Amino acid sequence: MSDKKYKVKIFKDNRLTITLHGFNSFKSSKPLPTTRPNASTPILRNEYMSTKDYKKLLKTAHRKLWDKDFTQGDFIFVTLTFDRDLTYQRLLKEFHRFYVYLNRKFDKVEYVRAIELQEKTLRLHIHAVLQFNNPQPHITKKIIEDLWGLGICDFQPVNDIWGVLQYITKFKPQHQQKENPHFTYFLRGAKVVSTSQHFGTPLSCDSYKEDFISADHLKFILKHHFNEFFNDSGKFVRVDGHRYFNTFKCESDYCIDRVYIRTTKDFIESNFDFLNEENKPP
């Protein structure tokens, strides 16, 4: 039996974050070996964002959103398309204009937005979650399209905020260059995912409890929730990790960094004995 321990964060709304990499560090790991004969030889940097950096960006964005509270406010999910090809810089300006118009009309709107490419045409579009801190106003497709003014729009109320946030921070293969999958179609430094200053609220220290679980406990938790999801009786389980060069195997290997789970009050109360009454989810 392994004596390795893994950190688990248990939120009062019955979410779990399990951190693995912090307790599975490869201190003897080395960078992936270079294929260049002289590692000091300078190379031209590609103008596009690497697929590795894009995946890292999405994982970081999801982790930051996961550690927020979204019980306050009403949310809608909008898709903004373009009836013409725009540069990245022009796209940012147009979204800023749209956001200014939203605040003029509805007041105190917050957002998270993700830039994506359409799967077939590779034309840019935007997915955004809008947060209304006042009671949600009456919104129609026409209102959104009039404020946007650049193409067809779609919107729908958000009934599952975590599912939507996972979707907009999910890696999608159409963003990889077909001829060179090591790079994406996004320019280096592009803010693919961005949030307004007050989208969601920071968690208070009493919103979660942290402890450690064994490897056997971890396996049980993962197996249970994967089975629940594939049997259509549970939520999607998100697993984020990275590749590294394993010096023991002398090959590229995969390491899980974090696992994000949405579970139930009954599961938590039945499987985490260290929780006392005041820290158990409501």
Salt bridges, closest charged atoms under 4 A:
ASP13 OD2 - ARG15 NE 2.85
ASP67 OD1 - LYS9 NZ 3.72
ASP83 OD1 - ARG84 NE 2.62
ASP85 OD1 - ARG123 NE 2.98
GLU94 OE2 - ARG90 NE 2.67
GLU94 OE1 - ARG97 NE 2.75
GLU116 OE1 - HIS125 NE2 3.74
GLU116 OE1 - HIS127 NE2 3.58
GLU116 OE2 - LYS172 NZ 2.90
GLU145 OE2 - LYS141 NZ 3.15
ASP146 OD2 - LYS142 NZ 2.72
ASP160 OD2 - LYS235 NZ 3.89
ASP160 OD1 - ARG262 NH1 2.61
ASP240 OD2 - ARG238 NE 3.14
ASP253 OD2 - LYS249 NZ 2.89
ASP257 OD1 - HIS21 ND1 3.81
ASP257 OD1 - HIS242 ND1 2.98
GLU277 OE2 - LYS280 NZ 3.43
